[in-house]
Amino acid sequence: MYQLATQWDNLSDYDKGYLIGKVIGQYGAGIATGAGIAKVLKQLKVARKVNYLPAGTRIATEEGLRPIETLHVGDLVWAYDLVASQWRLCRVKDFSTRFYRGEFIYITVAGETIASTYHYPYWVIRGQDLASRPWLEHLPLIPKEVTTPGRWVDSCDVRVGDEVLLRDGRIVIVERVNFGLFEGSVYNIEVIGTPVLHCRAERHSRPQQQ
């Protein structure tokens, strides 16, 4: 039970609400057992591992910016290598899409707002209390040979004032972080290589919040 309590303390308010709803849905007015809560925690971890972007998010490719929904396996996109500390073209090895209904995060940098699901990873170079922010299991590992300062941070844990890297080499601060509800198709790509490669959405039109 101590482990369950520790896991509970590490959850966001949104995830706690989601978990309570799942427990009530499974057990009604009855009392949830420790085993039942553990099972729901496992389901929660799987359900919240969605790191997707909405249609209209433009990805930097070999041919210029393209909406993420138009990409295909084999396309070349710009991704960041944390070991070499440089952007380079990498081939898309996997393309996935799904229907999503839930909370979205809207992060504004350099005058552009990027939307994503609740647990989309961002590489933050510097930020207040950066080292102590939550580190969930789905976040990519940081290689020992990393030469770029910072760490992975879930979109829900990004803060105003955080410093992030743009593809043109500029380091800019996060200007705004907003939360909203979203319902619709979302997309994700994976590139050939290790988790040190990270594709960045250059620009997109902000989807309508529900």
C-alpha positions in Angstrom: 0.0 0.0 0.0 2.9 2.4 0.6 4.0 1.9 -3.1 0.4 2.7 -4.1 0.4 5.8 -2.0 3.7 6.9 -3.5 2.4 6.4 -7.0 -0.7 8.4 -6.1 1.3 11.3 -4.8 3.2 11.4 -8.1 0.1 11.7 -10.2 -1.2 15.1 -11.5 -4.6 16.3 -10.4 -6.0 15.4 -13.9 -4.7 11.9 -13.6 -6.1 11.5 -10.1 -9.5 12.5 -11.4 -9.2 10.1 -14.2 -8.2 7.3 -11.8 -11.1 8.0 -9.4 -13.5 7.9 -12.3 -12.1 4.5 -13.4 -12.4 3.1 -9.9 -15.9 4.3 -9.5 -16.8 2.9 -12.9 -15.4 -0.5 -12.0 -16.6 -0.8 -8.4 -19.6 1.5 -8.2 -20.3 2.4 -4.6 -18.2 -0.5 -3.3 -14.8 -0.1 -1.7 -11.9 -0.6 -4.1 -9.3 -3.1 -3.0 -5.6 -2.4 -3.1 -5.3 -5.0 -6.0 -8.1 -3.2 -7.8 -6.4 0.2 -7.5 -3.1 -1.3 -8.7 -4.9 -2.7 -11.7 -6.4 0.7 -12.5 -3.0 2.4 -12.0 -1.6 0.0 -14.6 -4.4 0.8 -17.0 -3.9 4.5 -16.3 -0.2 4.3 -17.2 -1.1 2.7 -20.5 -3.9 5.0 -21.3 -1.9 8.1 -20.5 1.1 7.1 -22.7 -0.3 8.9 -25.7 2.2 11.4 -27.1 0.4 12.7 -30.2 -0.1 15.9 -32.1 -3.3 17.2 -33.8 -3.8 17.4 -37.6 -2.4 20.6 -38.9 0.8 20.5 -36.9 3.5 21.2 -39.4 6.7 19.1 -39.3 10.0 20.2 -40.7 10.9 17.8 -43.5 13.4 17.5 -46.3 10.9 19.3 -48.6 9.9 22.0 -46.1 7.1 22.2 -43.6 4.3 19.6 -44.0 1.2 18.8 -41.9 1.9 15.7 -39.8 -1.1 13.9 -41.2 0.4 13.9 -44.7 3.7 12.1 -43.7 4.5 8.5 -44.5 7.0 5.9 -43.5 10.2 6.5 -45.3 9.9 10.3 -45.4 12.9 12.4 -44.2 12.2 14.8 -41.3 14.4 17.0 -39.2 15.2 15.6 -35.8 17.5 16.6 -33.0 20.5 14.5 -32.0 21.2 15.2 -28.3 24.6 13.5 -28.5 25.9 15.5 -31.6 23.9 18.6 -30.5 22.7 19.2 -34.0 19.6 18.8 -36.2 19.8 16.2 -38.9 17.5 14.5 -41.4 16.1 11.2 -40.2 13.8 8.7 -41.9 10.3 8.0 -40.5 10.0 4.4 -39.4 6.5 4.4 -38.0 3.4 6.5 -38.4 0.4 6.2 -36.1 -2.9 7.8 -35.7 -5.8 7.4 -33.3 -9.0 9.2 -32.0 -8.3 11.2 -28.9 -10.8 12.7 -26.4 -9.2 14.4 -23.4 -7.0 17.2 -22.1 -4.7 19.0 -24.5 -1.7 21.2 -23.7 -1.1 24.4 -25.7 2.5 25.7 -25.4 3.4 29.0 -27.0 7.0 29.7 -28.0 8.4 32.4 -30.4 4.8 33.5 -31.1 3.6 30.1 -32.2 1.3 27.7 -30.3 2.0 24.0 -30.4 -0.8 21.7 -29.2 -0.3 18.1 -28.0 -1.7 15.4 -25.8 -1.1 15.5 -22.1 2.1 13.5 -22.0 4.0 14.7 -25.1 7.8 15.0 -24.4 9.6 18.3 -24.8 13.3 18.8 -24.4 13.7 21.6 -22.0 17.2 23.1 -21.8 16.7 25.2 -18.6 13.9 25.9 -16.3 13.0 26.5 -12.6 13.1 23.2 -10.6 13.8 21.3 -13.8 15.6 18.4 -12.1 12.8 17.8 -9.6 9.9 17.7 -12.1 8.1 14.3 -12.6 9.9 11.7 -14.6 7.4 9.1 -15.8 8.3 5.8 -17.4 7.3 6.7 -20.9 9.8 9.5 -21.3 12.8 8.7 -23.5 16.0 7.8 -21.9 18.8 10.4 -21.9 22.0 8.9 -23.3 25.2 9.0 -21.2 27.0 10.7 -24.1 24.5 13.6 -24.2 26.1 17.0 -25.0 22.9 19.1 -25.0 22.0 20.5 -21.6 18.5 19.8 -20.2 16.1 16.9 -19.9 12.8 15.5 -21.2 9.7 17.0 -19.7 6.0 16.0 -20.3 4.0 18.7 -22.0 1.8 18.9 -18.8 4.9 19.8 -16.8 6.3 22.5 -19.1 6.3 25.9 -17.4 6.3 29.5 -18.6 9.9 30.6 -18.7 11.4 27.2 -19.7 14.0 27.4 -22.4 13.7 25.3 -25.5 15.7 24.9 -28.7 14.3 25.8 -32.2 15.6 24.3 -35.4 17.2 27.6 -36.4 19.5 27.3 -33.4 17.7 29.9 -31.2 17.0 29.2 -27.6 13.7 30.7 -26.7 11.5 30.8 -23.6 8.0 29.3 -23.2 5.6 32.3 -23.3 2.4 30.6 -22.3 1.0 27.2 -21.2 -2.7 26.6 -21.5 -4.9 23.6 -20.9 -8.0 22.7 -22.8 -10.2 19.8 -24.0 -9.8 18.3 -27.4 -11.7 15.7 -29.4 -10.5 14.5 -32.8 -7.8 12.6 -34.7 -4.2 12.9 -33.5 -0.9 11.7 -35.0 2.6 10.6 -34.1 5.8 9.6 -36.0 8.9 7.7 -34.9 12.2 8.1 -36.7 15.0 5.6 -37.3 17.6 5.9 -34.5 17.7 6.1 -30.8 15.4 8.1 -28.4 17.9 11.0 -28.6 16.2 11.9 -31.9 13.2 14.2 -31.4 11.0 15.7 -34.1 9.7 19.1 -33.5 6.5 20.7 -34.8 7.5 24.0 -36.4 4.1 25.6 -36.5 0.4 24.8 -36.6 -3.0 26.3 -36.4 -4.4 26.0 -32.9 -7.3 23.5 -33.0 -10.6 24.5 -31.5 -10.9 23.7 -27.8 -14.0 21.8 -26.8 
